[in-house]
Amino acid sequence: MNHENYHQRLDFVKSILQLNDLEAPKIETVEYNMNSKHPYNNYIYLVTLPSPPSTATTFRTVQSDEPQPGTVPMPANTKSLILRLANADPRTGMNNTNRVENEVASMTLARQALTGSKYSHIVPDIYAWASVATGQGFTVQQYMHGIMPDKVFKDLTLQDKSVVLAQMADILALFQKFKVPQTIDKFGGLRFDDCGNIISAQMTIYKGEPSATYSEFIRAIFSVKLQEADENPVMQGWTDKGVRARLDNFINSRLGDILKEHEDPEKMLVHSDFSTNNLLFDPSTLEVTAILDFDFSYVGTVVEEFMLFSFGNMSGGQLPGPLEDGAQLQLRNAMLNGYSRLSSIEDTSDVEWDVAKAWDDALAQAGAARPQTISNFERIADTYWFTDILSPFELDNPLMRKRRTAEQLKAIRERTENLIVRFLDKYEQTL
């Protein structure tokens, strides 16, 4: 799948270099497996320049000879750079309307948020970019040194893991404290206007225009998920057994009660995939050297960084759902109420409690808002969990469906429908 058009992509990379009088006999793929069962969101190339330019290079693109907003010239004597080609294949599930431009604008804000801190250098500079809407979307980026903690994180001692987690907490705290520009007046994605200002636009992970209020933002996510369910041959809009009527009643009548305590929250830059997967660090010092991949980024609230994909690969990173039991229920309670009773926990089967507590301690030390300190966090987190259940990846994604038998799909549908009903039962009794 991912090897389709491999040579065409390589030719495209070469064409960008040639347009800027750069020669690179060595172009390597990064984090690439031609036999991957899922399409990559981006194809990444490491370009080595054997004859680095002696002066700074202002990149030209087919779209423009002028410097683009969010870019800087490539410094003289640069020996390596990164090219990211956005994969516009619909099977990725990405919204391509502002793709790449959203990422560049988000990286611009991230640099501003980290300015003046010891992390001011960790967001790669962008030398050139083109939006998917104009053809092949791409960025030419600064090459960042380091290795991915995710490759070795699980093997680190708890003390070393705590060093990494402390830096992640510091970075998150800086993002939380950063005031987004007034030109960003809605919740959603980002783009540049004609004057180079960053303004609100469509997101890459959900379709639809940005939302003026937080309530509209959450309701828009429900609309996207229900549309996916309506158009899906397995989910069929959850119309059986009166489930859809209950869903519509929840959204129209009860969702407002959940969101009423979160009516006018402060806007915040959300990375949305902030994890050890998207960090680089110095293996000798464990110092973070880069934060990568702002493809999913958008403007949300302090709650949103704990949703979707961020921190999802470590215990205590994301709140377990409202219908969990056993160790996951205990973890949920600890994240919401604190880890003071950690010694009384008996079930340690699928939770790394030492990592979960180290992450909570790191957030507290950094002064970052965390689940137990964010107002109304539990209800909003449960709402996000519910939107995911309405259109789960294993049913929504056509490639996942193709790998399942009819019996397997039926079983997944029944299990998902049962979760929807249980959630509605729970909230209809409590609201």
N, C-alpha and C positions, 0 to 999 in steps of 0.2 A: 504493500500500500504506500508506504512513505518513500519507496524507491521510484515511484512513478515521477517522471519529469526531473529525475536527479540531475541529468546532464544539462537540461535547460536551466535549472536553478544555478548550477555552477557557471554556466555561460553568463547568466545575469550578473552574478557577483563579479566576474571578470570585466563585464561591460562597465560597471560602476567604477572600477579601478582604472580602466583604460580611459574613461571620460575625464579622469583627474590625473592622467599621466603617471599612474602608479603601476609598477610591475610587481607581480607576486607569483613566482613559480610554485610556491607552497601555500595551498589553501586546504585547510583541514576541517572536517565536520566536528561539531562539538555535541556530546551527549546524544549521539545518533545511533539508532539500531534499525537497519533496513527491514527487519522482520517484526518490528513492533506491531501489535494487533490494533493499535489505535493511532489515528492521525496525530502528528505533532501539531501543536498550535503555532510553533515557529521552527524554522530551520536555521541553525546557528553555525557560523563559519569563523574559524580563526585564520586570519590573514597575516602572513609574515612577510615583511618588506625587506629584501636583501640590501636595497640601496635606499635607506630612509631619506626623505626630502630634507634639505638643509634649511628650509624656511617653512613657516607655518602654512598649512594648506586649507583654503576655504573651499569646501567641496561644492562641485557643481552636480546637478542632477538633470535628468531629461525634462523634469517639470520646471526647473528654475536654475538660473545662473546666480541668483541672489541668495545671500545667507537666509536661512529659514528661522522662524522663531523657535527658541528652545535649543539652538545650536551654538557651538563655538568652533573656531578653526582648529584643525588638528595640529598639535604642537610640532615644531621642527624636531627632526631626529626620532620620530616615532617609528618603532620597529615592528609593532604588532597592533592590530585592531580587530574588532569584531563586527561582522555583518549578520544581522538578524532579518530573515525573510519571513514575513507573516504568511501563514497558510490560510487562504481564504476559502478552503474547502468547507461546504456547509456541514459536513459531518463532524467538524470540530464543535459545532454549536455556538460559535462566536458570532456576535453582531458586528459586522464589518463597516458600519456606517462611518464611525470616527476612529476606526482601528488604526493603530500606530500613532496618530495625532494625539489620541487620548493618553497613550503611554508616555509620549514625549512631554506633554503638558504635566502629567503626574510627576514625572521625574524632575521637572523644573521646580514644582512645589516642594518635592522631597528635599532637594538641595537647599531651598530656602529654609525649610524647617530645621535642617541640621547645621545651618550656618552658625559659626561661632562655637561649635562644640567640637569634641575630638573626633566626631564622625562626619565632619564637613566634607571629607574627601571620598566617601564610600559610594556615592551615587555616580555611575559612569557618565562622563560627558558624552553628548551627542554631537556628531560632526555633520550628519545629513540624515534626512528622512523623507519618506514619501508615503502618503496615505493609501490604504487599500482601494479607496474610492477612485484613485487615479491610475490604477493598474496594479502592478506588483508592489505591495507595501513592504517597506524595509527601513531599517535604521543602520547607520554606520556609527559604531560606538567605541569609546575608549576601552582598551583591553585592561582588565583588572587582574592583579596577581592574587594568588591564594588558592586554597582547595576548598571543596564543599564540606562543611561540617557534617552534613547528612551522611556522607560516605563513611564517617568514622564515629559519629556522635554516639551511637548506641554502645560503642566499645570504650568510650571515655570513662574515666572514674567519675564518681558523683561530684567531686571537687572541680574537675575540669569541665564537666557539664555545666556546673553552676557559673563558671567563668563566662561561658558562651551565653547562657540564659540571662546573666546580668547585663550583658551588652544589648541583647535583644530587648530587654525591658527598658534600658536607657533610651534606645532608639524609638520604641513605642511611646514613651513618655514625651519625647520631643515632638513626635507627630501629633500627640494629643493636645499639646500646649500651643501648637502652631495655629495662628489665625489665618484662614484662607482669605485671599483678596476679595474685596467687595464686589468685584466684577463677576464672581461666582455666586449667583443668587439662587441657585436651585440644588436639589439633591440629584446626583447622577454623574454622568461622565463629563469629560472635559475636551475642549479644543481651543484653538487660537482664533481671535477675531482679526480683522484686516490691519489693526494697529499692533498686533502681537500680544494683546492682553489675553489672559486665560479666562474663558467663559464656560458656562454650563452647556452640556451637550449630551448626546446619547451615550450609554454605557456600552462596554463590550460584552458583558456577561448577561445582560438582559436587553431585550428590544424595547423601544419606546422612548418618548421624549423625556427630558429631565422633569422633576416634580418640584412644584413651588413649596409644598409642605411635606413634612415627614409622613403624615397620614397618607397623603397621595402617593408617596414613594412606596410605602409598604403595600398599599392597595394595588399599585401598578405591578408589583411582583406577583401578587395573587392572580392578577389578570393574565400575566404571561404564563404562569403555571397552569391555570385552568384552560387557556387556549391550547397549550401543549396536550393536555389531557383530552380535550374535545377532539383534536385532530389525530389522536393516537388510536390505532386499530385494536389495541389491547385494553387501554384504560377506558376508552369510549365515554369520556366526560364524567365518569362515575355516576351514571344515571340509574343504575340498578338499585333496588331496595330503598328508594327514597333518599339515598346518600347525597345526591346533588342538591336536592332541596334543602337539606340540612347545611350543606356547605354554603350555599347562597345566603341562608339565614345568618350563619356565623359571620360571614364577611360583611353583610349589609347591616346587621344589628349589633353584633357582639364585639367585632374587631375594634370599633370605636372606644369601647370601655377599656380595652387593653392599652390603646394608644393615648388615652386622654391625659395620662401623666407624663407623656413624652411629646406634647403638642408643638413646642417651639425649641427643639434642641439645637445646640451649637453645631455648626457644620465642621467636619473634620476630614482631612485626607486619609483615605483608607487604602492600604496596599492591597489587601484582600487575598494575598497568597504569601504572607509573611511567615516563613518557616525556615528551618535549617536547609531546606531544599534550595532556597534562593539567597543564601549567604555564601560568601567566601571568607576564609580566615587564614591567618598565618599559622602553620602547624607547630612552629616552635614556640610561639607566644600565646596562641589562641586568640589573638587580636583580630576582630572583624575587619576585613579589608574591602568588602563590597556588599551591597544589597542590590539584588538583581530582579528582573522580570516584573515590571509594573503593568503588564498587559491587562490585568483584571482591575486595575486601580480605579477609584472613583471618589466622589465626595459623599460621605454619609455622616454618621455620628460616632460617638465614642463606643457605642455598642457594636458597630458593624465589624470592627477588626477582629472580634472574637467569633464571627460567623464565617460561613462559607469555607474557605480553604486555609486561612491563617491558623498557625499553631496546631493544625490537625494531625501532625505526625508525632505528637508527644503527649504523654499523659498529663491531664490537667490543662490542656490547651484549649479544648472546646467543651462546652457544657453538654454532658450526656442528655439524651432526650427525656421528655416528661413521663414516658411509659417504661423506663428502665427499672431493673431490680438488681439485687446482688451488689457486686463491687461497683458497677456503674452508677447505681443509685447512691451508694455511699460517696462516690467521687462527686456526683452532682451536689449532694448536700454539703460536702467540704468546700467546693468551689463557691457555693452561695453563702455559706455561713462560717467558713474558716476551718482551719486544719487543727484546731486545738485538741480535738478528741482523736487524733490520728492513732494513738496507741491502742485504742479500743477496737480498731478495725481488724476483722478476722479474715475477710475474703480478699486475698491479694492476687487472685488468679490472672486477671487481665489488666491490672493497673500498676504502673510503676509509681508507687506512692512517694518514693524519695524524690523522683523527678517532678511530680506534680507539686509537692510542697516547695521544692527549690524554686520552681517557676513562680509560685505565689509569693514566696519571700522576695524574689528578685523584683517583682512588680511593686511590692510594697516599699522596698528599699529605694527604688527609682522614683517613687512618688507617682506611679502610673495608676490610673483608674483600672480596676479589675472587677470581675463579676460580683464579688461581695460588696463592692463600694459603689457600683453604678445603679442609680435609681431605676426601678422597674425592669432590671435586667432579665430576671427569670421569665417574665411574661413575653418580652420581646424575643428572647432566645427561643422560647417554645413556639412562637409564631413563625420564626424562620425555619425551625425544624419541621413545622407543619407544611410550609410551602414546598419543602423538599419532598415530603411524603406525597403531596398531590401529584407530582410528576417526577418519580424517582428515575435516576440515571439508567438503571438496568431495564426500565420499560420505555423510557423516552428515546434513548439512543438507538438508532436503527441497526448499528453494528452489534450492539449487545443483544437485541432481539433476534437477530439472524443466527446467533450462536445458541439459542435456546430452542428446545422442542415446544410444541404446542402445549403439552402437559406442564412443562416447567413454567411457561409464561402464565398459564392459568393459575398455577400455585402461587406465583409471585403476585399476581393481581389480587388473589383472595387474601393473601397475607397483608398486602398494602391496604386493601379496603378495610380490613379488620383494624389496622392501626388508625385509619382515618376515623372510623366509628368510635373507637376507644378514646381518641383525642376529643372528639366532639362531645362524647358522654362526660368526659372529665370537665371540660370548660362550660358546658351547659349547666352543670351542677354548681360550679364555683362562681360564675359571673352573675 
